[in-house]
Amino acid sequence: MVDFRLGVECEAAALAAAHLDEQGSGAIEAALAALATAHPDGAVEADFAFHRAVAAATGNRFYLDLMDSLGPMMIMLPRTRLGDAYSPSDALHVERVQREHDNIAAAILAGDADTARAAMRVHLGSTRRRLLSS
């Protein structure tokens, strides 16, 4: 799943940065704020909402359709393989993942497609590394 997401979401982040409008900007900011304040029980849904907001900001309905077809399971499936050190209740893990999302959002909101692509690659690559170390 993570390898698949790397192929799709890095480009989605770049397109979101290139095509960002006021609605997309607001949705990404709101999703990022919700992720930052999410209770561990709602972390998967908040994480999915952020990635969905990025897909919606591309302006390409196929990215949004894909995200909607995968749903929150695209976040949940990899999490089931993570150890306790990567739990949504572990403060260090939550802070690290929040910073990764902050970097993605900052690049998109700045309209920097190359940095947005790279930030998403770092986030999903880090997710893959966390999975391999568990």
C-alpha positions in Angstrom: 0.0 0.0 0.0 2.8 2.4 0.9 4.6 1.8 -2.3 1.4 2.4 -4.3 0.8 5.6 -2.3 4.4 6.8 -3.1 3.6 6.5 -6.8 0.4 8.4 -6.5 0.6 10.9 -3.7 3.9 12.5 -4.4 2.6 13.7 -7.7 -0.7 14.7 -6.1 1.2 16.9 -3.7 3.0 18.5 -6.6 -0.2 19.1 -8.5 -1.9 20.4 -5.4 0.8 23.0 -5.1 0.7 24.0 -8.7 -3.1 24.3 -8.8 -3.9 25.5 -5.3 -6.9 27.7 -5.0 -8.6 29.3 -1.9 -10.9 26.3 -1.3 -8.0 23.8 -1.5 -5.9 26.0 0.8 -8.6 26.2 3.4 -9.3 22.5 3.2 -5.6 21.6 3.7 -5.2 24.0 6.6 -8.3 22.7 8.3 -7.2 19.1 7.8 -3.8 19.8 9.2 -5.3 21.6 12.2 -7.6 18.6 12.8 -4.7 16.2 12.6 -2.7 18.2 15.1 -5.5 18.0 17.6 -6.8 14.5 16.9 -7.3 12.1 19.7 -5.5 8.8 19.1 -8.9 7.1 18.4 -9.5 9.6 15.6 -5.9 9.7 14.2 -6.5 7.4 11.2 -9.5 9.5 10.1 -7.7 12.8 10.6 -4.6 11.5 8.7 -6.9 10.3 5.8 -8.7 13.6 5.8 -5.4 15.4 5.3 -4.3 13.2 2.4 -7.8 13.5 0.9 -7.6 17.3 1.1 -4.3 17.2 -0.8 -5.9 15.0 -3.5 -8.9 17.3 -3.8 -6.6 20.3 -4.1 -5.1 18.8 -7.3 -8.2 19.8 -9.2 -8.1 16.4 -10.8 -11.1 14.3 -9.8 -9.3 11.1 -10.5 -7.0 11.6 -7.5 -10.0 12.3 -5.3 -11.9 9.3 -6.6 -8.9 7.1 -5.9 -8.6 8.4 -2.3 -12.3 7.9 -1.8 -12.1 4.4 -3.1 -9.3 3.5 -0.8 -10.8 5.3 2.2 -9.2 5.4 5.7 -8.0 1.8 5.1 -5.1 3.2 3.2 -3.9 4.6 6.5 -5.1 1.8 8.7 -3.5 -1.1 6.8 0.1 -0.1 7.3 -0.6 0.9 10.9 -1.6 -2.6 11.8 2.0 -3.6 11.1 3.6 -1.0 13.3 5.0 -1.7 16.7 4.2 0.2 20.0 6.9 2.8 19.3 4.8 4.0 16.4 1.5 4.1 18.2 -0.9 7.0 17.8 -0.6 7.4 21.6 3.2 7.7 21.5 4.0 11.4 21.7 7.3 11.3 19.9 5.8 9.4 17.0 2.8 11.7 16.8 5.2 14.7 16.8 7.4 13.3 14.0 4.4 12.4 11.8 2.8 15.8 12.5 6.0 17.5 11.4 6.0 15.5 8.2 2.5 16.6 7.4 3.4 20.2 8.4 6.2 20.1 5.8 3.9 18.8 3.1 1.2 21.4 3.8 3.8 24.3 4.0 5.2 23.4 0.5 1.7 23.0 -1.0 0.5 26.3 0.5 3.6 28.0 -0.7 2.9 26.8 -4.3 6.2 24.9 -4.4 5.4 21.8 -6.4 8.9 20.3 -6.3 9.2 20.7 -2.5 5.6 19.4 -2.0 6.5 16.3 -4.0 9.7 15.8 -2.0 8.0 16.4 1.3 5.3 13.7 0.5 8.1 11.4 -0.6 9.9 11.9 2.7 6.7 11.3 4.7 5.7 8.1 2.8 9.3 6.9 2.7 9.5 7.4 6.4 6.4 5.4 6.8 7.9 2.6 4.8 11.0 2.7 6.9 8.9 2.5 10.1 7.1 -0.5 8.7 10.4 -2.3 7.8 11.8 -1.7 11.3 8.8 -3.1 13.1 
